[in-house]
């Protein structure tokens, strides 16, 4: 199959269009994010990275508590004086501890939070690869053939086979399977 025929397929064209749309959306988002920010937007961005110490599940940017208002005012002062986002965050982290941060640092005990999903993913991939290897090995060795006939019937003695055949004939006669179509019907009924 040549590249030109692959590029003409509708599925390839749709995939290319989706990739182009995603690239455009990412480009516009990055352009807006890297553009100049007002001080209010900058304060909100930093305040959204801090948890409100008196509110449950709210950031400093979302909370209307007096403590959060004071924290936003302090953030505004520090940013206006030229401090970076990291410096402001470290200031609050030094005063309140790691729990003030919306995103825990990737060091110490909280590294487990960041590494846990990757370890679980690797363990899952390892288990799947082992199971797949065992499955392939069993397929390569060949599974035992499935018998076409019932092995219990093949182990019947000659006398048991005679009785079985006699029973089939009697049942055929009682149910009207006699005549020229008898053996075919009997095979369907007993097969």
Secondary structure as the mmCIF struct_conf table of DSSP 4:
data_model
#
loop_
_struct_conf.conf_type_id
_struct_conf.id
_struct_conf.beg_label_comp_id
_struct_conf.beg_label_asym_id
_struct_conf.beg_label_seq_id
_struct_conf.end_label_comp_id
_struct_conf.end_label_asym_id
_struct_conf.end_label_seq_id
HELX_RH_AL_P HELX_RH_AL_P1 UNK A 3 UNK A 7
TURN_TY1_P TURN_TY1_P1 UNK A 8 UNK A 8
BEND BEND1 UNK A 9 UNK A 9
HELX_RH_AL_P HELX_RH_AL_P2 UNK A 10 UNK A 34
BEND BEND2 UNK A 35 UNK A 35
HELX_RH_AL_P HELX_RH_AL_P3 UNK A 39 UNK A 47
TURN_TY1_P TURN_TY1_P2 UNK A 48 UNK A 49
STRN STRN1 UNK A 50 UNK A 51
BEND BEND3 UNK A 53 UNK A 57
STRN STRN2 UNK A 59 UNK A 59
TURN_TY1_P TURN_TY1_P3 UNK A 60 UNK A 62
BEND BEND4 UNK A 65 UNK A 65
HELX_RH_AL_P HELX_RH_AL_P4 UNK A 66 UNK A 80
TURN_TY1_P TURN_TY1_P4 UNK A 81 UNK A 82
HELX_RH_AL_P HELX_RH_AL_P5 UNK A 85 UNK A 96
HELX_RH_3T_P HELX_RH_3T_P1 UNK A 98 UNK A 100
STRN STRN3 UNK A 101 UNK A 101
BEND BEND5 UNK A 102 UNK A 103
BEND BEND6 UNK A 106 UNK A 107
HELX_RH_3T_P HELX_RH_3T_P2 UNK A 108 UNK A 110
HELX_RH_AL_P HELX_RH_AL_P6 UNK A 111 UNK A 141
HELX_LH_PP_P HELX_LH_PP_P1 UNK A 143 UNK A 147
BEND BEND7 UNK A 148 UNK A 149
HELX_RH_AL_P HELX_RH_AL_P7 UNK A 151 UNK A 154
TURN_TY1_P TURN_TY1_P5 UNK A 155 UNK A 155
HELX_RH_AL_P HELX_RH_AL_P8 UNK A 158 UNK A 175
TURN_TY1_P TURN_TY1_P6 UNK A 176 UNK A 176
BEND BEND8 UNK A 179 UNK A 179
TURN_TY1_P TURN_TY1_P7 UNK A 180 UNK A 181
HELX_RH_AL_P HELX_RH_AL_P9 UNK A 182 UNK A 190
#
